[in-house]
Amino acid sequence: MIKTAAEWVAAVEAGRGVAYTMPTVMQDFANRRIQVVPVEGLPPAALLMAWHTEDPDPLVQAFVSRALELLGPGTSESG
C-alpha cells in the first residue's frame, strides 16, 4: 500500500501508474524522471477527512476547524 507522496512518485517513475496531484506537490520532486502535464477542466472532487474527535492535539483541531471553515455551508461534520 502506498502511503506517502514519495512512494507514489516512485511508483509513477517506475511506470506502474499515473497520478493526479496539485502542482505544489510536484515542486518537491522536480528532479524526478516524471512528465508533469497540467489538466484543466476537471469537475470538483469530493473530499473526505477523518480524525479522532478526542485528539487534544491543537494542530489537528486547528486544521479541522480551518478546513470546515473553508468548505463552508453544507459541510458535514461527523468527526
C-alpha positions as CSV (number, residue, x, y, z in Angstrom):
1,M,0.0,0.0,0.0
2,I,1.3,3.4,-1.0
3,K,1.2,5.9,1.9
4,T,3.3,8.9,1.0
5,A,3.9,11.2,-1.9
6,A,7.4,9.9,-2.2
7,E,6.1,6.3,-2.6
8,W,3.6,7.2,-5.3
9,V,6.0,9.4,-7.1
10,A,8.5,6.4,-7.2
11,A,5.7,4.1,-8.4
12,V,4.8,6.5,-11.3
13,E,8.5,6.9,-12.0
14,A,8.8,3.1,-12.3
15,G,6.0,3.1,-14.8
16,R,3.4,1.4,-12.5
17,G,0.7,4.1,-12.9
18,V,-0.3,7.7,-13.2
19,A,-1.5,10.2,-10.6
20,Y,-3.3,13.4,-10.2
21,T,-1.9,15.9,-7.7
22,M,-1.5,19.6,-7.2
23,P,1.4,21.4,-8.8
24,T,2.8,22.4,-5.4
25,V,3.3,18.7,-4.5
26,M,5.4,18.2,-7.6
27,Q,7.7,21.1,-6.6
28,D,9.3,18.7,-4.1
29,F,10.0,16.2,-6.9
30,A,11.2,18.5,-9.6
31,N,14.4,16.4,-10.3
32,R,12.5,13.2,-10.8
33,R,12.1,11.5,-14.2
34,I,8.3,12.2,-14.4
35,Q,6.4,14.1,-17.1
36,V,4.0,16.6,-15.4
37,V,1.1,17.6,-17.6
38,P,-1.4,20.2,-16.5
39,V,-5.0,19.0,-16.7
40,E,-7.7,21.7,-17.0
41,G,-11.5,21.5,-16.8
42,L,-11.8,18.7,-14.2
43,P,-15.0,18.8,-12.2
44,P,-14.7,19.5,-8.5
45,A,-13.8,16.4,-6.4
46,A,-15.2,15.1,-3.1
47,L,-13.0,15.5,0.0
48,L,-13.2,13.1,2.9
49,M,-11.5,14.0,6.2
50,A,-11.3,11.8,9.3
51,W,-9.9,12.5,12.7
52,H,-10.3,11.3,16.3
53,T,-12.6,13.8,18.0
54,E,-10.9,13.0,21.3
55,D,-7.5,14.0,19.9
56,P,-6.4,17.0,22.0
57,D,-3.6,18.0,19.6
58,P,-4.2,21.7,18.9
59,L,-2.7,21.3,15.4
60,V,-5.3,18.7,14.5
61,Q,-8.1,20.8,15.9
62,A,-6.9,23.9,14.1
63,F,-6.6,22.0,10.8
64,V,-10.1,20.6,11.1
65,S,-11.6,24.0,12.1
66,R,-9.9,25.7,9.2
67,A,-10.9,23.0,6.7
68,L,-14.5,23.2,7.8
69,E,-14.4,27.0,7.6
70,L,-13.1,26.9,4.0
71,L,-15.6,24.3,2.9
72,G,-18.5,26.4,4.1
73,P,-22.2,25.8,4.4
74,G,-23.4,22.2,3.8
75,T,-20.2,20.7,5.2
76,S,-20.9,17.6,7.2
77,E,-19.0,17.3,10.5
78,S,-19.5,13.8,12.0
79,G,-16.0,13.6,13.4
